[in-house]
């Protein structure tokens, strides 16, 4: 009986010691290291720039402002060139860009005029050999709802062909056109299309 009594008292002593040690540690942390105690419970970390480094200490990702009011996320290759960029260029104008080894865009999605999407695909020669999405003429028109799938060559810069559709908002009739550039360089359209630009 005496042995059980001693063991029970030892257990209670250990539990009470651990309890008061925890309280003492908490009070000490708040008194002597208030910043550390607050950081452990801080729900928000605020900064104007973040860098993510790899095991060699090389920065591989950046969360920053390209310009005032234009945040972006850049993910870089080991060589330092940007491989992925995600950002905002203005109200309702976000973008996603996937780049090649040279850092030039190969695949870009962005929100254009009036928040309409545009997809661009290219290669080493040009970043916009294929375009899919909303198209606007040089003189922006809020009533124009014009969409296209077009293919373009670099040298000389000209449209090779595409499908062009005018949805026809603002009381205008809907219309579409299919264009193909022949071997002699002449652009044929059926029916003739006029999107407000010159197809050279």
C-alpha positions in Angstrom: 0.0 0.0 0.0 2.8 2.4 0.9 4.5 1.8 -2.4 1.3 2.5 -4.4 0.8 5.7 -2.3 4.3 6.9 -3.1 3.9 6.2 -6.9 0.5 8.0 -7.0 2.0 11.0 -5.4 4.9 11.0 -7.8 2.5 11.0 -10.7 0.5 13.9 -9.4 3.7 15.8 -8.7 4.9 15.3 -12.3 1.5 16.4 -13.7 1.4 19.6 -11.5 5.0 20.4 -12.3 4.3 20.1 -16.1 1.1 22.3 -15.7 2.8 25.1 -13.9 5.9 24.9 -16.1 3.7 25.5 -19.2 2.1 28.5 -17.6 5.5 29.9 -16.6 6.8 29.4 -20.1 3.9 31.2 -21.7 4.2 34.1 -19.3 7.9 34.3 -19.9 7.5 34.3 -23.7 4.9 37.1 -23.5 7.1 39.2 -21.2 10.5 38.8 -22.8 9.7 37.8 -26.4 6.4 39.4 -27.3 7.3 39.6 -31.0 7.8 35.9 -31.2 4.6 35.1 -29.4 2.7 37.4 -31.8 4.3 35.9 -34.9 3.3 32.4 -33.9 -0.4 33.5 -34.0 -0.1 36.1 -36.8 -2.8 35.3 -39.4 -1.3 37.7 -42.1 2.2 38.3 -43.4 2.5 41.6 -45.2 5.3 42.7 -47.5 5.8 44.4 -50.9 8.0 41.5 -52.3 8.6 37.8 -51.6 11.3 35.6 -53.0 11.3 31.8 -53.0 14.9 30.3 -53.2 16.0 26.8 -54.0 18.4 24.6 -52.0 21.3 26.4 -53.5 20.0 29.8 -52.4 19.0 30.9 -56.0 15.8 32.8 -56.2 13.3 30.9 -58.4 10.0 32.6 -57.8 9.0 36.2 -57.1 5.8 37.7 -55.9 6.1 41.4 -56.5 4.7 44.5 -58.2 5.7 45.0 -61.8 4.5 48.6 -61.5 2.5 50.4 -58.8 -0.9 48.6 -58.7 0.2 45.8 -60.9 1.1 42.6 -58.9 2.6 39.6 -60.6 4.1 36.2 -59.8 7.2 35.1 -61.8 8.6 31.6 -61.8 12.1 31.4 -63.1 14.3 28.6 -64.5 17.7 27.7 -63.2 19.2 30.0 -65.9 17.2 32.9 -64.4 14.8 33.4 -67.4 11.1 33.6 -66.5 9.2 30.5 -67.4 5.8 31.4 -66.0 4.2 34.8 -65.3 0.9 35.6 -63.8 -0.2 39.1 -63.2 -2.6 42.0 -63.6 -2.1 44.9 -65.9 -5.2 46.9 -65.0 -8.8 46.5 -63.7 -10.2 43.3 -65.2 -7.0 42.7 -67.2 -5.2 39.6 -65.8 -2.8 37.5 -67.8 -1.0 34.2 -67.8 2.2 33.7 -69.8 4.2 30.5 -70.4 7.6 31.3 -71.8 10.3 29.4 -73.8 13.9 28.9 -72.8 14.7 32.3 -74.2 12.2 34.0 -71.9 9.9 35.0 -74.7 6.2 34.1 -74.5 5.0 31.0 -76.2 1.5 30.7 -74.7 -0.4 33.8 -73.4 -3.9 34.3 -72.1 -5.0 37.8 -71.2 -8.1 39.8 -70.7 -8.4 42.5 -73.4 -10.7 45.4 -74.1 -13.9 45.2 -72.0 -12.6 42.1 -70.2 -12.8 39.8 -73.2 -10.2 36.9 -73.4 -7.5 36.5 -76.0 -5.2 33.5 -76.4 -1.9 33.9 -78.2 0.5 31.1 -79.3 3.9 31.3 -81.0 7.4 30.1 -81.3 11.0 31.5 -81.5 10.0 33.8 -84.4 6.8 35.3 -83.0 4.7 35.1 -79.9 1.4 35.6 -81.8 1.4 33.2 -84.8 -2.0 31.9 -83.6 -4.6 34.1 -82.1 -8.0 33.0 -80.6 -10.4 35.3 -78.9 -11.8 38.8 -79.0 -10.4 41.2 -81.7 -10.8 44.9 -81.8 -9.9 47.3 -84.6 -7.5 50.2 -84.1 -10.4 52.5 -83.1 -11.9 50.8 -80.1 -15.7 50.4 -80.3 -17.7 49.2 -77.3 -20.5 48.0 -79.5 -18.2 45.7 -81.6 -18.3 42.1 -80.6 -15.8 40.6 -83.0 -14.1 37.2 -82.5 -11.5 35.3 -84.5 -9.2 32.4 -84.9 -6.3 33.5 -87.1 -2.9 32.3 -88.3 -0.1 34.7 -89.0 3.4 34.5 -90.4 6.3 36.6 -89.3 8.2 37.5 -92.5 6.5 39.3 -94.1 4.0 40.0 -91.4 0.6 38.9 -92.8 -2.4 36.8 -92.0 -2.4 33.3 -93.5 -6.0 32.6 -92.8 -8.6 32.4 -90.2 -12.3 32.4 -89.1 -13.8 35.7 -88.3 -17.2 36.2 -86.6 -19.1 39.4 -85.8 -21.7 38.6 -83.1 -23.7 41.7 -84.2 -24.5 43.6 -81.0 -25.9 47.1 -81.1 -28.6 46.4 -83.7 -26.0 45.2 -86.3 -26.6 41.8 -88.0 -24.3 38.9 -87.2 -21.8 37.9 -89.9 -18.8 35.7 -90.4 -16.0 35.1 -92.8 -13.4 32.5 -93.7 -10.1 33.8 -95.0 -7.3 31.9 -96.7 -4.1 33.3 -98.2 -3.3 31.6 -101.6 0.2 30.6 -102.8 0.4 33.8 -104.9 0.1 35.9 -101.7 -3.5 37.0 -102.3 -5.9 36.8 -99.3 -9.3 35.3 -100.2 -12.3 35.7 -98.0 -15.7 34.2 -98.2 -17.6 36.4 -98.0 -15.4 39.5 -97.9 -14.6 40.5 -94.4 -14.0 44.0 -93.0 -12.9 44.1 -89.3 -11.7 47.7 -89.4 -8.1 46.7 -90.2 -6.1 46.2 -93.3 -5.2 42.5 -94.0 -1.9 43.0 -95.7 
